[in-house]
Amino acid sequence: MKKGINQWCYPAGTPLDRVLEWTKQAGFSSIELNVGKPGEVGLTLDTTVEEGKKIKAQIKAAGLEMDSLSTALLWQTPLSSAEEKMQEQGKYVVRKMLELAHELDVSTVLVVPGIVTEDVRYDECYERSIAAVKELASVAEELNVKIGIENVWNRFLLSPLEMVRYIDEVNSTHVGAYFDVGNVLQFGYPEQWIRILGERILKVHVKDFKTSVGTITGFTNLLAGDVNWQAVMEELQQIGYRGALTAELTPYTYDPVALAYDTSRQMDLLLAPHLTPY
């Protein structure tokens, strides 16, 4: 497995050249960029193919790889929205990500499939989002890019059995799971999810979580929470996962580059041949 880090691990607005420099110096082999709003740093909804290829060349020149893209935009324009205009905007976001990924030789894009709210019932979220994902799957197949459905705090797909059902119901070779280890811990065990999802897992995000806190402030650095990392790594080995473990953590306030170095050292422990309990 490879060591990766997400662009969100650095403060918003950090110049891309600094992100790449710090990532390489800290010992990572891959970077995951986020597709943002026009005007943000890096890839955006306005990024042209030519601009994207320049960014790809910049990443390669820095000695790094990029094999996945993520975005926060689907929180504002969810595929589960009852408003057709908003749902169409969400589809546009995913199509743009797929197009960029195709042009930049990136294999996978992260998709938050929907959001359950007081106004959007669970069954409605399921029906609307899966219809949208099925539609987008045909685009993914045409462009030969995979859609990774993320397990995230959206009050949706709350068990690995349901995630399996959802992915299998889409019934596309180009739709799987983007598994986030830390996001599961509030209501389950990541090692169990990994075994059940199996080869459906396309990519993996890593962060830790303190169950004693139990809220969004419980997310913490690797090895500082309650994830059973020995069991997680064993299960990833069992399913034959060989992609990147991509850290997705909150930036440090005082010294942003320090998070990259700390996380890199922690990931070295996770990737050691004989990980021992801590």
ZIWOFEN-V83799 format. One record per residue. N is the residue number from 0. RES is the residue in one letter. SS is DSSP state (hx for helix, st for strand, lp for the rest). PHI is phi in whole degrees, 0 to 359 (* if undefined). D_FIRST is the distance of its C-alpha to the first C-alpha in Angstrom with 2 decimals. Layout:
n: <N,N>
res: <RES,RES>
ss: <SS,SS>
phi: <PHI,PHI>
d_first: <D_FIRST,D_FIRST>
This chain:
n: <0,1,2,3,4,5,6,7,8,9,10,11,12,13,14,15,16,17,18,19,20,21,22,23,24,25,26,27,28,29,30,31,32,33,34,35,36,37,38,39,40,41,42,43,44,45,46,47,48,49,50,51,52,53,54,55,56,57,58,59,60,61,62,63,64,65,66,67,68,69,70,71,72,73,74,75,76,77,78,79,80,81,82,83,84,85,86,87,88,89,90,91,92,93,94,95,96,97,98,99,100,101,102,103,104,105,106,107,108,109,110,111,112,113,114,115,116,117,118,119,120,121,122,123,124,125,126,127,128,129,130,131,132,133,134,135,136,137,138,139,140,141,142,143,144,145,146,147,148,149,150,151,152,153,154,155,156,157,158,159,160,161,162,163,164,165,166,167,168,169,170,171,172,173,174,175,176,177,178,179,180,181,182,183,184,185,186,187,188,189,190,191,192,193,194,195,196,197,198,199,200,201,202,203,204,205,206,207,208,209,210,211,212,213,214,215,216,217,218,219,220,221,222,223,224,225,226,227,228,229,230,231,232,233,234,235,236,237,238,239,240,241,242,243,244,245,246,247,248,249,250,251,252,253,254,255,256,257,258,259,260,261,262,263,264,265,266,267,268,269,270,271,272,273,274,275,276,277>
res: <M,K,K,G,I,N,Q,W,C,Y,P,A,G,T,P,L,D,R,V,L,E,W,T,K,Q,A,G,F,S,S,I,E,L,N,V,G,K,P,G,E,V,G,L,T,L,D,T,T,V,E,E,G,K,K,I,K,A,Q,I,K,A,A,G,L,E,M,D,S,L,S,T,A,L,L,W,Q,T,P,L,S,S,A,E,E,K,M,Q,E,Q,G,K,Y,V,V,R,K,M,L,E,L,A,H,E,L,D,V,S,T,V,L,V,V,P,G,I,V,T,E,D,V,R,Y,D,E,C,Y,E,R,S,I,A,A,V,K,E,L,A,S,V,A,E,E,L,N,V,K,I,G,I,E,N,V,W,N,R,F,L,L,S,P,L,E,M,V,R,Y,I,D,E,V,N,S,T,H,V,G,A,Y,F,D,V,G,N,V,L,Q,F,G,Y,P,E,Q,W,I,R,I,L,G,E,R,I,L,K,V,H,V,K,D,F,K,T,S,V,G,T,I,T,G,F,T,N,L,L,A,G,D,V,N,W,Q,A,V,M,E,E,L,Q,Q,I,G,Y,R,G,A,L,T,A,E,L,T,P,Y,T,Y,D,P,V,A,L,A,Y,D,T,S,R,Q,M,D,L,L,L,A,P,H,L,T,P,Y>
ss: <lp,st,st,st,st,st,hx,hx,hx,lp,lp,lp,lp,lp,lp,hx,hx,hx,hx,hx,hx,hx,hx,hx,hx,lp,lp,lp,lp,st,st,st,st,st,lp,st,lp,lp,lp,lp,lp,lp,lp,st,lp,lp,lp,lp,hx,hx,hx,hx,hx,hx,hx,hx,hx,hx,hx,hx,hx,lp,lp,lp,st,lp,lp,st,st,st,lp,lp,hx,hx,hx,lp,lp,lp,lp,lp,lp,lp,lp,hx,hx,hx,hx,hx,hx,hx,hx,hx,hx,hx,hx,hx,hx,hx,hx,hx,hx,hx,hx,lp,lp,lp,lp,st,st,st,st,lp,lp,lp,lp,lp,lp,lp,lp,lp,lp,hx,hx,hx,hx,hx,hx,hx,hx,hx,hx,hx,hx,hx,hx,hx,hx,hx,hx,hx,hx,hx,hx,lp,lp,st,st,st,st,st,lp,lp,lp,lp,lp,lp,lp,lp,lp,hx,hx,hx,hx,hx,hx,hx,hx,hx,hx,hx,lp,lp,lp,lp,st,st,st,st,st,st,hx,hx,hx,hx,lp,lp,lp,lp,lp,hx,hx,hx,hx,hx,hx,hx,hx,hx,hx,hx,st,st,st,st,st,st,lp,st,st,lp,lp,lp,lp,lp,lp,hx,hx,hx,st,st,lp,lp,lp,lp,lp,lp,lp,lp,hx,hx,hx,hx,hx,hx,hx,hx,hx,hx,lp,lp,lp,lp,lp,st,st,st,st,lp,lp,lp,lp,lp,lp,lp,lp,hx,hx,hx,hx,hx,hx,hx,hx,hx,hx,hx,hx,hx,hx,hx,lp,lp,lp,lp,lp,lp,lp,lp>
phi: <*,252,268,232,216,271,304,295,288,250,303,305,91,298,306,299,296,289,303,292,298,295,298,293,298,283,102,275,254,220,235,248,267,249,274,245,286,306,99,280,284,93,278,221,295,264,296,277,301,297,295,297,293,294,294,300,295,296,295,296,296,280,83,239,245,218,229,205,234,230,199,256,293,286,287,273,229,291,292,266,296,283,273,301,297,291,296,296,295,298,297,298,301,294,299,298,298,297,296,298,299,299,290,258,58,258,277,218,240,276,229,278,288,179,223,276,225,298,263,242,294,303,294,293,300,298,296,291,291,290,296,293,294,299,296,288,299,294,292,299,295,296,269,58,233,261,260,258,282,267,276,212,284,242,60,218,52,272,221,294,294,289,298,299,301,298,296,293,291,298,60,226,293,251,230,213,250,257,273,254,299,290,293,278,296,292,223,180,237,302,296,289,301,299,297,286,290,56,288,291,289,264,216,225,261,234,199,246,210,263,292,292,276,75,242,298,284,280,292,211,292,303,74,258,242,248,295,276,294,298,293,299,294,296,292,298,296,297,274,78,290,230,273,277,265,256,289,227,229,282,300,289,282,280,223,299,289,298,298,297,293,298,293,299,295,295,290,300,292,297,270,296,302,232,287,251,301,246>
d_first: <0.00,3.77,6.89,9.44,13.00,15.78,19.17,20.87,19.71,22.49,26.15,27.52,29.16,27.12,27.55,24.60,25.01,24.71,21.57,19.90,21.49,20.46,16.83,16.65,18.80,16.76,13.77,11.50,10.28,11.01,13.95,15.06,18.83,21.35,24.31,27.33,31.08,33.07,33.47,30.17,27.82,25.44,25.35,28.22,30.29,32.52,30.01,31.29,29.38,30.61,29.51,26.05,25.71,26.89,24.18,21.57,23.26,23.26,19.50,19.16,21.89,20.08,17.25,14.76,13.25,14.08,13.00,14.51,17.83,19.35,22.96,25.38,28.28,28.23,29.48,32.64,32.98,31.56,31.55,33.49,36.38,39.89,40.88,40.41,40.26,37.43,35.46,36.01,34.72,31.52,31.22,31.88,29.00,26.55,28.23,27.96,24.22,23.90,26.21,24.41,21.01,22.82,24.45,21.40,19.11,16.90,15.72,16.06,18.51,18.69,22.04,23.93,26.20,29.25,30.93,33.40,36.33,39.93,40.93,38.19,38.25,35.21,36.55,37.33,33.83,32.49,35.04,34.87,31.13,30.39,33.18,31.66,28.13,29.77,31.60,28.58,26.63,29.16,28.39,24.63,25.47,27.86,25.46,22.48,20.33,18.87,20.04,17.79,20.25,19.37,20.66,22.54,25.81,28.04,29.90,28.56,26.44,26.62,25.41,22.62,25.45,26.81,23.53,23.29,26.94,26.55,23.75,25.56,28.83,27.62,27.06,25.05,22.24,21.17,21.01,18.39,16.95,15.19,14.59,15.42,15.06,17.97,20.26,20.79,22.06,25.59,26.35,23.92,21.03,17.45,16.53,19.47,18.50,15.09,17.06,19.77,17.90,15.74,14.82,16.54,13.48,12.49,10.68,10.27,12.35,12.60,15.95,18.34,21.85,25.09,26.95,30.14,30.28,29.53,29.87,27.76,28.40,26.44,23.06,21.89,19.29,16.36,17.95,21.34,21.80,21.96,18.52,17.95,14.46,14.74,15.62,13.02,10.08,12.21,12.84,9.36,9.09,12.61,12.25,9.69,7.22,4.62,5.22,5.51,6.78,10.13,12.83,16.22,18.93,22.61,23.57,25.55,29.22,30.28,27.58,24.92,22.88,22.71,20.38,17.70,18.23,18.42,15.27,13.32,14.88,14.22,10.45,10.76,12.55,10.19,7.48,10.60,11.42,14.35,14.20,17.87,19.67,21.12>
